[in-house]
Amino acid sequence: MLEVLRSGRLSIGPMLERFEREFAAWLGAEDAVATSSGTAALHLGVRALGWGAGDEVVTSPFSFVASANCLVYEGAAPVFCDIDPVTLDIDAGAARATVGERTAGLLPVHIFGYPAPLPELERLAAERGLAILEDACEAAGAVDSEGAAVGTRGNIAGFGFYGNKQLVTGEGGMAIPPDAATAARMRSERNQGRDADLGWLEHERIGFNYRLTDLQAALGVAQVERADALLSERARVASLYGERLARLGGARAGEGDPDGLVLPCADRGAERRSWFVYVVQLPQGADRGAVISSLADRGIAAKAYLPCIHLMPPYRERFGFAEGRFPVAESVSSRSLALPFFVGMEEAQVERACAALAGALGLDSPA
Ligand SMILES: Cc1ncc(COP(=O)(O)O)c(C=O)c1O
């Protein structure tokens, strides 16, 4: 960051290019286009695919709202389908059943860092002539069932670097373009529609100010240098939670009582989660609001995470969604709770959080 400050090139300078190059190399992608946020990366992806009015895109209702908003920005309609109760990602069978006449594409979200079923979705896309945009904002470093790093399958993908992400620049994102022409268009639209070979005040198309500053890019470069260590640190904290909560009777999704305390699923086959958050599902019938207050009384911050997108006011109003359409997503959403989770979290802190949860749920505290 000092190097950037001393250079006087605070935006569109060499540090931006370096961040793009080094992130792409770390990921294993040909190229990467840095943006001011993950949402901006996804929006540029939607535009590159030409999705707009009259197009429907099949996506997950169990996601952060930006994954659907980026479609609405362009007048395309998010069409939700239910999720897999184990991985919490879009269910490939449900996606297939949802594709219709007006479907232009699929927008899978690698939720909580667990890789979505891209091989199945790509087969569906090939059969029905659909494009795919991957929301990888929560999944830097995740690996899919075929051993490919999320974002490297040749679909457009968007990553995010907000302060809670695996790699952070405060605000920031990265779009992965499938080819050089798309990369050029994304770089132009990120920068008010300027083309690389035109003058500063000549605009080839309507664009946006989606630029990442070089100061943010410098943070990004430093984060990429530490990326593998940061990811294993997050995995360490998750495994501490897994051990402690198993002693309280928690079981990983798909392995125990689905009505009990459900922990994040284990990696299946070649799939590797990139740990983003530690979200459990409370036992069926537990009063989540009371659990959150009881945790707060014990000094532990926890959050209901995530609300379903289709039940948010603008989606209800614009698209007419109501409760009951996506029972798995709605059930998971009503029971899910994010526990404190951060790099450097100590064993004693994890233990305290688990003991507080045990107290709040009336379970035996882990020794
Ligand atoms: C799944 C998902 N999509 C999109 C975004 C948007 O990213 P940003 O906040 O960087 O715009 C986020 C994170 O905030 C996210 O978690």
The ligand as an SDF file (V2000), in Angstrom:
LIG
                    3D

 16 16  0  0  0  0  0  0  0  0999 V2000
  -23.1840  -15.2370   -2.3400 C   0  0  0  0  0  0  0  0  0  0  0  0
  -22.7950  -13.8130   -2.4770 C   0  0  0  0  0  0  0  0  0  0  0  0
  -23.0360  -13.1820   -3.6400 N   0  0  0  0  0  0  0  0  0  0  0  0
  -22.6890  -11.9100   -3.8450 C   0  0  0  0  0  0  0  0  0  0  0  0
  -22.0800  -11.1670   -2.8570 C   0  0  0  0  0  0  0  0  0  0  0  0
  -21.7950   -9.7340   -3.1350 C   0  0  0  0  0  0  0  0  0  0  0  0
  -20.4900   -9.3680   -2.9050 O   0  0  0  0  0  0  0  0  0  0  0  0
  -20.1500   -7.8340   -2.5110 P   0  0  0  0  0  0  0  0  0  0  0  0
  -20.6620   -7.6110   -1.1320 O   0  0  0  0  0  0  0  0  0  0  0  0
  -18.6680   -7.8040   -2.6140 O   0  0  0  0  0  0  0  0  0  0  0  0
  -20.8040   -6.9750   -3.5100 O   0  0  0  0  0  0  0  0  0  0  0  0
  -21.8020  -11.7770   -1.6160 C   0  0  0  0  0  0  0  0  0  0  0  0
  -21.1230  -11.1030   -0.5000 C   0  0  0  0  0  0  0  0  0  0  0  0
  -21.3510  -10.1000    0.0300 O   0  0  0  0  0  0  0  0  0  0  0  0
  -22.1920  -13.1110   -1.4120 C   0  0  0  0  0  0  0  0  0  0  0  0
  -21.9700  -13.7070   -0.2390 O   0  0  0  0  0  0  0  0  0  0  0  0
  1  2  1  0
  2  3  1  0
  2 15  2  0
  3  4  2  0
  4  5  1  0
  5  6  1  0
  5 12  2  0
  6  7  1  0
  7  8  1  0
  8  9  2  0
  8 10  1  0
  8 11  1  0
 12 13  1  0
 12 15  1  0
 13 14  2  0
 15 16  1  0
M  END
$$$$
